[in-house]
Structures are given as C-alpha cells and as structure tokens.
Amino acid sequence: MWENAAPPPQPEEKPRPCRPKSEEDLVLWAQVLLCLAAIGFVLAARALGWPVYPELRRAFAAALQPEQSLLLGEERGLLRFTEQTAQELADAARSMWEDATATPETARMRHSQPSPPAYASEESYEPAFALCFPLPGQHDRRTSGYGWRTDPMGGLEEDFHIGNDLAAAEGTAVLAAADGVVRMAGRHKSYGNYLRVLHADGDETLYAHLQYLFVRAGEAVSAGQTLGTVGQTGNATGPHLHFEILHRGLRYDPAAALQHAS
C-alpha cells in the first residue's frame, strides 16, 4: 500500500543548448565596431567637408522631426513615419553614390537645389475656408520665409524652415486662424511653447515660440480667439510667432494663405 502512495518518478529535463559565450561576444563586438565605424564616417564627413554630410544631416533631422508623440496618431502613423525615414536614408545613399561619380560641375548644380524633407512640400497651400491673421492688426511682418535658409542659431549649414516667422512684440496676442480643436499644447525643444490646432478637411495650423498658452489639448477654439502670447521660447533669436500650415500631416508654404487672411 505504501509503495503505491509514493510519487511517480519525474522525467529528467534535458538541458537547453546554450550559445557559446565566445559567439555572443563576437556578435556584440561586431555590433560595437559597426556603430563606431558609422560614427567615424559621419565625423570624417563633417571634418573634411564632404558633400554627403548635409544629406546625412537632413536624413537624421527628418527621422527626428518634431512632435514624435504623434507617430501613432491618425495622420502620423508609425508605418508612414518609418517609410518616410527609410526614403530619406535611401535618398542620402543615392546622393552619396552620385557625389562619388559626378564631376564638380554636376555636383554643384545638384546641390544648389536640394529637395525638402519628407514631411514638407515646396508648394503653397490655402485651406478651403477663410483664415484669420494670427496676429492682431498686423500684416506683412514676415521676417523669415518658408524653405531653405542658413541656420539662424549659428550653424554653418542650411536647414529647411517649415513655416513663416512673423515679427511681433513679446506679449502680443496670438489668434486662432480658424475654428478648430487644439490637438497639441505643450513644450518642445525647438518650438518652445507651441500649439497645434486641427481644422476641417484635415488642415492644421501650428503656433510656436509662445510666451504663454491659454488653451489646452482637446479644447474647441473659434477663429480670432486668443490662444496665447508671442514669446521667444525654444530655438528663437528674438520674440516672434512661428506659424505653420499642414494639410493631412504635410507642411506647406503658408505665405499665400497669410496674404489672403483677414
């Protein structure tokens, strides 16, 4: 009777095969060496002034474009972001090959007219609805336009300005350009205090470098309503309003829309 009460013997577990320690170290060191080689290539390109360095810089800037919290949003899906980043890197690689095989004359011609980042268009865009000028009683106060420009923060290279800078005194009211809902309200390293307002037909307006924010994310706003005040937060050389227009997640030149704003 006691023999039957004893627990049955358990089958022995076979030890799982382990990858040799040396193989794991080899893979790790290969990854480290690959990263160091990539960093060394970029530093050499910068130090020697190779034409490929601006292309690498633009590709990296596109991968780190503002508002990464919107990557999983309706219009900034992670898939779309990945595709755009891959396209930027592919363009950079293509440019590297063209630089290596081109003559000095063709290289100067190609680099004189670079393409905009994947998240911006060179075209102008005007929404189907009327816009209110985002500053009270001020028109034609643009100090920096849309497109390629020399880095105003002291850099030696060009960057693509994705909006219009409108001069105004610090503390000036910033007005909503149209009816909508505040999609983003917060602080960003480059934009400083900023707002992003969603309007009809997937159109959006963005207001950056604000001194104070008077509205919150999710709040409905009306055209002409005060959203905040002009400031110089973030990457700014002085008080002004940085204004952008987006259509379905893509930035466009807002100059024409601002010119016809009431």
N, C-alpha and C positions, 0 to 999 in steps of 0.2 A: 504493500500500500504506500509506504514512504517513498519507494523508488518511483512510483507513478506521479507523486507530488513534486518531484524535482523539476526545475525549469528545463525545457529542451535546450540543447546547445545552440548558440547563435552562430550563423555563418561568419567566417572571417572576412572582413572588408579588405579588398585589395588596395594598396596604396596608390593614389593617383600619380600619374607620371608628372614630374616637375621639369620645367625647362631648366637646363643647366645655368648656373649663376653666370658663367662666362658669356653665355649667349645673351642674357639680359643686359649685362654690362656693355656688350658690343653694340646692341641696338641703342642703348641710352647714349653712349659716346658718339655714335653715328648721328643721332639727332642733335646733340650739342654742337658737333662740328659743322653740321649743315646750317644751324642757326648762326654760328659765328661767321661762317663764310658769307651768308646773306648780309649780315650786319657789316662785315668788312667791305663787301662790294658797294653797299649804299654809301658808306663813309668815304670810300675811294672816289666814287662818282661825284660826291659833293666837293671833296677837297680838290679834285682835278678839273672840276667844271665840265664834266661830260654832259652832252645834251640830253642823255637819258635821265639824268637826275630830276629835272622838272616833271617828267612823265611819271616817275615813281612817286614823287611827292603828290601829284594830283590824284593818282590812284589811291594812295593812302588816305588823302583828305576825303575822297569820295566814300571810302569804307568807314570813315569816322564822321560822316556828315551829322549835322545837328539833329536833335530830337530822336535819339535812339530808342526812347521809350515808346515810339510809335511804330516800331518794327513789326509788331504783331497786330497793328490796327487794321481797319478795314481797307485803307488805301496804301498802307505801308507794310504789306505783308512780308514776313521773313523770306518767303520764296523770292519775291520781287527784289528785295534788298540783296539777296545772295546773287541773283542773276546780274544785277547792275554792277556789283563789286567784281564778279568774275569777268564781266565785259570790260571794266576799267583795266583790270590786270592784263587781259588779253590785248587790249589796245596798247598798253605800255610795252608788252613784249614785242608786239608788231613794230612799234616805233623804235625799239632797240635794234631790231634787225635792219630796219630801213636806215637808221643812223650809221650802222656798220658798213652798209653797202652804197650809201648815197655820196654824191660829190658835194663839196662845200656849197655850191650854188643851190642845188636842190634842197639841201638841208636847211639853209636859211629861208628859202621860200616856204617850206613845210612848217617850220616852227614859228613863222611870223603870224600865222593864223591858226592857233590851236583850237581844238574842239572844247565845248563847255563840259562840265561834269555831267554824269549820267542823270543827276537829279535836277538839272536845269536845262532850259531851252534858250536859244538865241532869239527866239521870236517874241513879239509883243502879244499881249492878250488883254481883252476887255470883256468883263462879265456881261451877261445879257441884261442885268439890272443896273440901275443908276448907282453911282458911288458918291459918297460924301467925302470931301477932302479931309484927311485925318488930323489936320491942324486947323485951329480956328482962324479964318480970315487970311490965311497965308497960302499963296500960290507961287510957283516958280522959285522955290527956295532950295532947289536940289544942289547939294554940294558934292555928291559922288553918285555916278550913274551905275547902270547895270552892265556887267560884263567884266572883261579882263582889265586889271589895274595893278599898279605897283602896291605891294603890301603896305598899308598906311601905318602899321605897327612897327615899322623899322626894318622889315625884311628886305632882302636884296632881290627877291623874286616876285613874280606876279601871282595873284590869286584871282579867282572868279567871284566878283561881287554879285550876290544873288538878290539884290534889292536896290532901292533908291534911298539915299541919305538925305533927309530934309532938315535944314538948319532951323533951330528954334531955341529960345532961351530955356534954361533949366526951370522946371516947374510949369511950363506951358501945358495946357490940357491936351491929351491925345484922344481923338474922337473915333468911334467905330465907323468904318467906311460903309457899312450896310447892316441890315438886320441879320442876326445870326445867333449862334450859341458858342460860348467860349469853350474851345476844345482843350487848350493847354494854357496854364497860367503858372509861372514859376520862374526859376533862375537857371541860366545856362552859362557855361564858362565863356563862350564867345558872345552870345546875345545879351548877357546880363539878365535883368528882369525883363521878361517878354510875355506876350500874349499871342495866341493863335486862335482865330475865330472862324468857325465853319459857317458858310452861307449856302444858298441854294445851288443846285446843279454841281455839287462837289467843289465849288470855289471856296478859297480860304484867303484870309489876309493875316499878316503877321506884323507885330509891332515890337521892336526890340530897343534895348538900352534904356528902358524906362526907369524913372526915379522911384515911383510908387505904382502899385497895381490896385485898382479899385474894384475889380471883379474877380470871380473865382471860376474854376473849371466847372462846366455844366450850367452856368448861368446864361439866360437869354438876354441879349442886348439889342438895342434899337439903333438905327443909323443916327449918327450925331451924338450918341451918348458918350459921356466921358469915361474912358477905360482906365486912365492913369495919367501920369505926368511925364514930360520929357526929362531925361536924365543922361547920364554917361556911364552907366554900369556895363560891365563886361569889357570887351575889347573895343574901346572907344577913345578917340583922341580929344573929344570935347562933347558938350551937350548937343544931341540931335536925335531925330527919330529915324530909325531904320525900318523901312516899310517894304513888305513883300506881297506879291500876289501869286497864289498857287491854284492850279486847275487840275483836279484829280491827282494830287500829290506832286505835280511837276511845277517848278518855279518858272515864271515868265517875267519879261521886262514890264514893269508897271508904269513906265513913263506915259504911254498913251492913255491909260486908264486915269492916271492922276491929272493929266492935262484936261480931260473932259469931265473931271469930278466937279460937283457943285460946291 
